[in-house]
Amino acid sequence: MSKYTPFREWLKRQPVNEALLTFAQLEEIIGDKLPPSARKWFNSWDNTPGSPMEDSWLDAGWRTVMVDMENETVRLKRT
């Protein structure tokens, strides 16, 4: 089980088609810190399969549509 499994399951339960989360909220959902790269590089959020973090939302049927690195927020949309 990936540490991002709780996030995947959380997304699956959402009754909405779009979600805006702070990085801190995402960390609360997974019960752990995001990797340092998530706060440094946009490509950590670019919907490319293969990383456990990105696979968590892709497997749940969501995609990132906006990342604000300065304010540490991510907007996801159901596909």
N, C-alpha and C positions, 0 to 999 in steps of 0.2 A: 504494500500500500504506500503510495506516494504521500508526502506531507501535504500535497495540494488536493488530495481526495476530498477533504471537507469542503473546499471551495467549489469543486466540481458539483458535489451534492447540493450545496447551498444554491448555486446557480440553477440547477434543475428544479428546485422548489419555488423559484421566484415567480410570482403571478404577473410580472411585468415583462416587457420586451426590451427594456433598456435599464441599465443600472450605473450609477456614478458612485464610486467608492474611493476613499482615501487609501493610501498604502497602509496606514495604521489599521483601518477597518479590515482590510484583506489579511493583515497579519493576525488580527484577532480571530478571524474565521479559521485560519489554518493553525493557529496556536503556536506560531513560530515566526521568526523574522524572515523577510524576503532576502534573497541573496543581494549582496552589495551591487551587483551588476544591474539589478532592477532600478536602482536609484541613479545609475550613471549613464546607461545606454538605452536609447529608444528601441534598438533591435531586440531587447529583452521582451518587448511587448508586441512584436510585429506579426503575430499569428502564424509563425512558421512551426509546423509540427516537428516534434523531436525533443523538445525540452519538457521536463515534467510540469513546469509552471504553465507554459503555453498549452500543452496538451490538456490541462485541467479544464480550461474554458472551451477549447475546441471540441473536446469530447462531450461536453455538456450542450453543445450546439450554440455557442456564443462566440463573438469575435470582439477584439478591442477595436474601437473606432476613434479614440482620442486618449492621449496620455499627456498630462501636464507634469513634467518633471519638477518644475519649480514649486508647484503647490502639492506635489505628490498625490495626484488623483488619476484615476483611470475610468474611462467610460466604456462599457461593454454593451453590445447589442445582440439580441437573439437572432440567429440566422434562419 
